[in-house]
Amino acid sequence: MLRLTKHHGLGNDFLVALADQNPELTIDPQLARSLCDRHRGIGADGLILSFPPSEEGNDACMVLLNADGSEAEISGNGIRCLGQALLRHEGRSEGDLRIETAGGVRQLRTVRGSADQEIWIQVDMGAAAAGPELGSLSQDYPALHRGTFNIGNPHLVLVLESEDQLQQLDLASAGQRLESEYPEGINVEFVYVDSTDHMQLRVWERGAGITEACGSGATVAAAAAHSMGLVGEQVSVSMPGGEAQVAIADSTLFLTGPSAFIAEVTVLFPEVTVS
């Protein structure tokens, strides 16, 4: 038996399993594929596993498996969902959390709301570093600005010329084609900056495809636009699933957004078996 909770951050939905509730919890890509299947499983963009931390002073160790079973280093939306799950489990809606990820330790701070419903959480996402070398398809894509970045996971940011270009692009085709030229995969953000404090974003996520929002992508896109002189230090990022806030303080990036609790789920095996 597996005990889970389901959450979403701006429509980017995750199943969360805590080791405290699942003593035999292990990293299992097949399990992630089965549970995340939207027709034969429960359905989600990813499965988050929470293990005891490796260092004193931290609250949990996060392992994120994408819907295709691949492991992701970090998710800005996913870590807020895990934060909500941990707070619910502890019976509180305020306070800080320190969560270990494959992309480093992330500090979370509650802003407002209830862990039993919707809670807003700010995440210290660290600094954005340079990403992999631009591929030829990325260099040739019609964009005003382009660049690759890494915030624990890799991103390609393409700043487009107009809102029409952003809304009319074939996201699945363009995202898949651009990602294919990066051997380790990459998240692809298509961005239109409409003012110095606001941008619109559509995303193709590595391991998940089209999602309604990407927290790390919003963070990196804001940082990229700021480095290009297009936006200031406070940026609202609108995505199909809703809006997140990014604050840039020197080289440190802070992502603030909601996590909504959806349901508690109990899975009885071996009923969930998707190849």
C-alpha positions, -999 to +999 in steps of 0.1 A: +000+000+000+012+035-009-001+067+008+001+098-014-012+133-015-018+152-047-011+189-052-007+214-080+013+246-084-004+267-111-017+235-128+016+218-126+005+187-107+024+163-085+019+132-064+038+133-031+049+103-011+065+109+024+088+083+039+072+089+073+040+075+059+056+049+036+085+032+054+094+010+024+095+039-001+121+035-029+130+052-061+111+034-088+108+049-123+082+023-133+061+033-104+063+069-114+052+061-150+023+040-136+010+065-111+015+096-134-004+080-164-035+101-168-056+073-183-045+041-164-030+057-133-038+087-111-023+113-134+004+139-127+033+157-142+056+140-117+060+119-086+079+135-056+095+112-030+104+127+004+132+109+023+149+118+056+176+144+050+213+136+049+224+166+070+212+179+103+192+211+101+175+201+069+139+189+068+137+164+039+155+151+008+134+155-023+136+131-053+115+141-083+106+116-110+090+130-141+059+114-157+082+094-180+102+080-151+133+102-156+147+120-126+147+158-124+171+178-103+146+205-091+112+218-098+101+252-085+064+242-085+072+207-072+092+218-043+063+241-031+040+211-034+064+190-013+066+219+012+028+219+015+027+181+020+054+184+048+035+212+065+002+193+063+019+163+078+033+184+106+000+202+112+012+237+105+008+264+079+037+287+088+074+285+091+105+276+071+117+244+055+151+234+042+148+207+015+177+188-001+175+183-039+198+170-066+203+207-075+213+217-040+195+227-007+165+250-011+151+272+016+113+276+017+093+303+036+056+304+039+039+336+028+002+331+034-026+306+032-034+272+046-015+240+042-049+222+041-061+243+011-039+267-008-006+281+006+018+306-010+055+297-005+086+316-014+116+294-025+152+305-026+161+291-060+198+301-058+216+316-087+213+308-124+245+296-140+254+291-177+238+262-194+249+238-222+262+252-254+235+264-277+225+239-304+222+249-340+184+246-340+183+269-310+206+294-327+184+295-358+150+297-340+134+331-347+138+350-314+151+384-303+172+368-276+183+333-266+204+316-240+208+284-220+209+285-182+212+261-153+194+265-119+200+229-108+183+218-141+190+230-176+169+255-195+167+271-230+151+305-229+139+321-262+126+357-260+101+361-288+092+392-308+055+394-302+026+380-282+011+365-314+043+346-320+041+332-285+005+322-286+005+308-322+036+286-320+031+248-321+045+242-286+047+204-288+065+204-321+089+233-314+096+222-278+103+186-287+125+195-317+146+220-298+150+196-268+162+168-291+195+185-298+206+184-261+217+149-252+208+153-215+175+170-224+164+205-216+134+226-205+124+250-232+108+284-223+092+306-250+088+341-235+073+374-245+082+404-224+054+429-224+067+453-198+096+458-174+078+439-147+057+413-166+063+385-191+043+357-206+057+322-208+049+288-224+070+258-216+080+224-229+094+204-199+120+177-201+104+144-191+068+158-190+062+177-223+037+206-222+028+217-187+006+245-175+035+261-155+071+256-147+085+273-116+122+268-124+115+279-159+097+311-147+127+318-125+153+313-152+133+333-178+130+363-154+167+361-146+176+358-183+153+388-192+169+408-164+204+400-176+193+412-211+180+445-197+144+438-205+129+436-169+136+449-135+142+431-102+105+422-095+088+402-123+054+386-127+054+356-150+021+346-165+017+310-176-013+291-188-019+278-152-015+312-135+010+337-123+042+334-103+064+361-088+102+362-092+124+385-072+161+391-082+184+401-054+219+404-067+225+368-080+199+351-058+165+343-073+133+340-053+102+323-066+069+329-050+037+311-059+008+289-046+006+252-039-030+238-037-039+206-020-061+183-041-065+150-024-052+122-002-047+090-023-042+054-012-029+030-038-033-008-034-009-028-055-006-044-079-036-026-094-015+002-110+005-015-137+013+006-168+042-004-190 
